[in-house]
Structures are given as structure tokens and as C-alpha cells.
Amino acid sequence: MKIQFLNPYITESDIKEAVKAIKSGWLTYNNISKEFEEKFAKYLGVKDTVLNSSGTAALHVSLLAAGVGPGDEVITTPLSYVATSNAILYVGAKPVFVDVEPETGLIDVSKVKKAITKKTKAIIPVHLYGQMADMKNLKRTADKYKLKIIEDACHAIEARRGGIRPGQKSFSACFSFHVAKNITSGEGGLATSNNKETAERLKLYGEGGVVRTGEARFMTMLGYKYSLTSFQAALLLGQLKRIDKQYQVRKKLWKYYAAKLKDIDGLFFPKEVPNSKHAYHMFIIWVEPEKRDKIREELKKAGIQTSIHFNPIHLEPYYRKTFGFKPGDFPIAEKLGFSTITLPLYPSLTKKEQDYIINKVKSLL
């Protein structure tokens, strides 16, 4: 059996709408893009959203709009994709890592306060694997020290915690529509705002700093070209319409993994946060670090593609060389990161395929 790691749920209807957008002759931002922004804002319960070319771009423009720059510090987690902290470097600021919770992999909010200095300007929590960080307590800390929160919500479109959705209690929440995400345009991203002026700045930073007035264009600030095409927005619109239906399928698959893989010696997976809504973006298993790569290799031989989300950022060669990080700096993130195997999880995954994966994992342990 051959089971690929990713299989985006793109329908013929989605493709027709994308082709229609292409045939319109206007391939960049247009009424389709605006429609998606408005409907996504309504789905999240926020005032405004701004499309970008990637989740990384969304983080970048959000930091710029928040006024983060050279000499500033931004607190975040080392257990994420490098894009989270790279965006901090793009604006000339310094990423300051704090360790994560051992049972979820989410940023440990109780450790954030100790990391705050006079240079701290913002906090970027990462909503990991589909679960939100503790935004209520993080917001209390941020408000006390007058810090802005920019959420990396790329894994958490459908998530909720403590009655809060991504983007509702922060300066901005950033989403990705990369091929691995719950809805996708191949590449793409989006930033949210609940302030009209901030939304305008987010848009301006992503459009090269250029203001359009009638037929005239004026560059008023230094920006970046982070546009998303209209046909990518068309792909997203169809998926947004059925996001709740797809969510239920992913939830069923996630729960089946959890039921079949619990209580196995040498295998753990992130616990669900009580009184919250999990987006069921990924199903992660944690195994002994020294066995992780061998298990992945054996799964590959069996025709099962897997991935890793994520090796800890601070031990990536660039970060070690640039900042002097070393093993042991953030031991929980290191233990979880080097234990992680990400299993296939998408709506078209069949029960037969899932059972094959489960049985193979069991046999290897």
C-alpha cells in the first residue's frame, strides 16, 4: 500500500472556479479576493482580514504594522516552523524563546513573564497541531506589560479556546493556506485585524507601500510585494464553504488514531486541552528520540509517508551559529521535537489506509 502524506481536498467545482478566475483576465487581487477576505473575517468573528502570499508574509507585515523593528525583542516558542521566528528577524528584531508545555507542545504561558525585558515589543504564540495556546492568560500578561500579541494560527483555523477564536483578542492572527493546511491554495496567507487603521497598514505593507488613488499610484512607505492571485482566492472560497464538513471528517480520523494508539508503550501524542475546540490539523505521535528516524524509515519502506512538525528552531544550524543556542536550552521543546512523527491526516484518507498505518506503527513499537 502507498499512502502519501498530503492529499488536498480540491474538488472539480473548486477547479472550475479557479479556471473561471483565470479566464476573467484579471489574475491579481479582485472582487473574488475581497469576497474571500470578507467571508473569512465573518467565519472567524473578526472585523478585517488581508490576504498575503504566505503565512510567513502575514507574520512579517503584522510585525511591521505593530511597529516592531531593530533593537526590539519578540517572545515566541522554539517548537514551530522556522518561519515564525524568521519573520522576527526580517524586521530586525530578536526572537526570544520560551519552552513549551510537555503534554501539548504549546508555548508555556507561565514562562513568558520571566522572558520579558525593556526591549520586548510583542509575543507570538503558536497554535500548534490544531490547538490554541492559552490566550486568556497570555492576554493578561501582554496587557500588563503593554505588549502586542500576534498569533501564529496557521494550524488553527477552526480552533477555539475559552470562548476565543484566533484573531479575536490579539493585534493580529496569521494564517497559512500552504498545501498542508486544512484549506489550501498551494501557497498563501492572511492576517486579521479588529482595527480599520491597522488593516489598512497590513494591506499597504503587503502591496509595496503603494497607495492607489483613482488612476494614480503613490509609494508612501517601504513595503513588500505579497499579493495573492485571484484564482488562488477562488480555490479557497469553495473550501471555506465546506470547511465545517471537512472538519468533521478530520475530527473522526483524529479520534480514530487516538483511540487505536493510546496506551501503547513508548508512544504518546498531544493531549487535548479541556473546554476547547481542536482544529484536528495534524496527528502527532511522540516516540523515543533515538528510535524516531528508524521508525520513519520503516514506515517509508511500508509505503507510508510521514513528516516532522517540528525539530526545535533554536537548534537549526543558522540559529545556533547566529545566537549561540545549544542543546539543553529548551529541554521540553527539544524532547518533543526530536520525538515527533507526523502521520497522514486528510479527508480522503480511508479507514483501510488508516488501519494499515496504525497496525504498522504498533508493530514497530
Stockholm file with secondary structure:
# STOCKHOLM 1.0

chainA/1-365         MKIQFLNPYITESDIKEAVKAIKSGWLTYNNISKEFEEKFAKYLGVKDTVLNSSGTAALHVSLLAAGVGPGDEVITTPLSYVATSNAILYVGAKPVFVDVEPETGLIDVSKVKKAITKKTKAIIPVHLYGQMADMKNLKRTADKYKLKIIEDACHAIEARRGGIRPGQKSFSACFSFHVAKNITSGEGGLATSNNKETAERLKLYGEGGVVRTGEARFMTMLGYKYSLTSFQAALLLGQLKRIDKQYQVRKKLWKYYAAKLKDIDGLFFPKEVPNSKHAYHMFIIWVEPEKRDKIREELKKAGIQTSIHFNPIHLEPYYRKTFGFKPGDFPIAEKLGFSTITLPLYPSLTKKEQDYIINKVKSLL
#=GR chainA/1-365 SS CCBCSCCCCCCHHHHHHHHHHHHTSCCSSCHHHHHHHHHHHHHHTCSEEEEESSHHHHHHHHHHHTTCCTTCEEEECSSSCTHHHHHHHHTTCEEEECCBCTTTCCBCGGGHHHHCCTTEEEEECBCCTTCCCCHHHHHHHHHHTTCEEEEECTTCTTCEETTBCTTSSSSEEEEECBTTSSSCCBSCEEEEESSHHHHHHHHHHHBTTEEEETTEEEECSCCCBCCCCHHHHHHHHHHHHTHHHHHHHHHHHHHHHHHHHTTCTTCBCCCCCTTEECCCCCEEEECCHHHHHHHHHHHHHTTBCCBCSCCCGGGSHHHHHHHCCCTTSSHHHHHHHTTEEEECCCTTCCHHHHHHHHHHHHHHC
#=GC SS_cons         CCBCSCCCCCCHHHHHHHHHHHHTSCCSSCHHHHHHHHHHHHHHTCSEEEEESSHHHHHHHHHHHTTCCTTCEEEECSSSCTHHHHHHHHTTCEEEECCBCTTTCCBCGGGHHHHCCTTEEEEECBCCTTCCCCHHHHHHHHHHTTCEEEEECTTCTTCEETTBCTTSSSSEEEEECBTTSSSCCBSCEEEEESSHHHHHHHHHHHBTTEEEETTEEEECSCCCBCCCCHHHHHHHHHHHHTHHHHHHHHHHHHHHHHHHHTTCTTCBCCCCCTTEECCCCCEEEECCHHHHHHHHHHHHHTTBCCBCSCCCGGGSHHHHHHHCCCTTSSHHHHHHHTTEEEECCCTTCCHHHHHHHHHHHHHHC
//
